[in-house]
Amino acid sequence: MEQKNEAIKHAVERILAMRPSKTDPYGSYTGRPVDPKEKPVQDADDL
């Protein structure tokens, strides 16, 4: 179980360390906008 938790922890750390996507500058798909202070907005066509 501890090994699984470590694997999950490392996966989460890799995801959090990812840079914003150049093809998704507003972060509406990835949730990682170019400006980290900006909150992504989801509209009807994102659903």
LINPEPE-V408912 format. One record per backbone hydrogen bond with DSSP energy under -1.0 kcal/mol. CO is the residue of the C=O (numbers start at 1). NH is the residue of the N-H. If there is no record, write none. Layout:
CO/NH
CO/NH
This chain:
1/5
2/6
3/7
4/8
5/9
6/10
7/11
8/12
9/13
10/14
11/15
12/16
13/17
15/18
24/27
25/34
27/31
35/38
43/46
44/47
